[in-house]
Amino acid sequence: MKTPPTDSDLPIKLDSTSNGEFVPIPLREPEQRARRLAVERVTEAARRTGLDRRAFLASSCGAAATLLAFNEAHGANQAAGATFDLPADAAFDPELAASRLEGSEFIFDVQGHYLPPNLATTLKPQCREDHDLLGRDYMTCLGAENFIKDVFLDSDTDLMALSFIPSSRADEPLSIEEAAATRDMVDRLEGSQRLLLHGRCNPNQPGDLEFMDELAESWNVAAWKCYTQYGPDGRGFFLSDEDTGIPFIEKARKLGVNNICVHKGIPFGRQSYEHSLCDDIGIVARRYPDVNFLIYHSGYVPGQPEGPYDPARNEGVDSLIRSVIENGVAPNSNVYAELGSTWRFLSMRDPAGAAHTLGKLFRYIGEDNVLWGTDSVWYGSPQDQIQAFRAFQIPAELREAHGYPKITPRLRAKVFGLNAIVPYRISVDEVLRTAATDPIGAMRPAYRENPRPHFQTYGPRTRREFLRLLDLTGGRIT
């Protein structure tokens, strides 16, 4: 049986978990203080509402109490700060909390992950669940069936793109066949398609360009995923390289799959650090206006501060912005900024940095071109990231000083999913029409009468766990 939540569990998960692509960064004292305060405030609010702690944690009031504690700990009322825009009574008033943290937006998460059960159980053997919602009991926390629960029952996600970690075709932990089997499982349950597949291609390793034909024709991939800082010799490539990147783009165009999702930022090490920068993005976006370049993580480097755009800083999110500006790529054109890991790290640890990052991306990449991604299920259910974004606001002081927009309900809905439907050519009406009556859509109301979220994260939380993951995956992530 699954262990009930402990006193340290929070519905908005603040911990050192990484997505397996960077060494976990321990919580600093301000974040530790925020956690301690949140545990206290949640406990106090649960007593005041008369709910047992488990039920309170699963409620919108539990999420509100946690976010309000984060505000308190981070000093959100300071001019340079940022805030989760919630009234204090949201911690005790279910209707008020629901009005701020629940919603009906179309949510399309463009970066999801799961790992095969054999790797999942080895990595996190304690992650066995006490539920069997889909009729089998052999999948565990990172496997397909609990992936479905975490993503589609414990969160408001409607649609997800299933992506890959860097690897060779021969030894990737999640093969395209396994990913397709997961999608087929969802399709059989749904009568519709809630998962889209990426096809991994790194053109600097043998066989990848040739395998693009099969990925497009046999697996119906919706986009390509590449890691420019990854290569069989430890060296990366640029999309603008004439012998690797350009043939890759040309073949994507020829196959009619014109979405290229490229990992930028979150460096894998110093040897290929230059290839984690975004110098090539503006070049290829200008050269190929008919190709969509979806920049995963938006160039963000965990642990680096993000402030107002600095054209002299060619790192982090500023590297992406500088590249599009220098190459004359206008906002809302064919460069998209994705928020996986970036939003979680900044919003939980550095709300002022989160405000600057969102503001910069809205201003320079475009309000129509910022995409929702969570890197889940490395971080467990993405619902806490969804709730945090619903409550987040860029402070007026920063908007006035730097030309950032206010996050309106319309802009929030764009980021959550309406922006991504353009490159992915998705019909929202069709997805929502089938989702309303498919088995998961029908299952959600009854499940949410007695929800069983676990508030666990699955990625490595310490350097030891990170190294263990590298060992399990053959060291391919760094």
Secondary structure, DSSP 8 states (H G I E B T S, - for coil): ------TT--SS--S----SSS------HHHHHHHHHHHHHHHHHHHHHT--HHHHHTSHHHHHHHHHHHHHHHTTTSTT--EE---GGGGT-HHHHHHHH------EEEEE----HHHHHHH-TT---S--TTS-S---TTSHHHHHIIIIISS---EEEE---S--TTT-SS-HHHHHHHHHHHHHHHSS--EEEEEE--TTSTTHHHHHHHHHHHS--SEEEEETT--TTS----TT-TTTHHHHHHHHHHHT--EEEEE-SS-S-STTGGGGS-HHHHHHHHH-TTSEEEEEGGG--TTS---S--TT--SHHHHHHHHHHHTT--TTSSEEEE-TTHHHHHHHH-HHHHHHHHHHIIIII-TTSEE----BTTTS-THHHHHHHHHEE--HHHHHHHT-----HHHHHIIIIITTHHHHT--HHHHHHHHTTSHHHHHHHHHHHS--------S--SHHHHHHHHHHTTT---
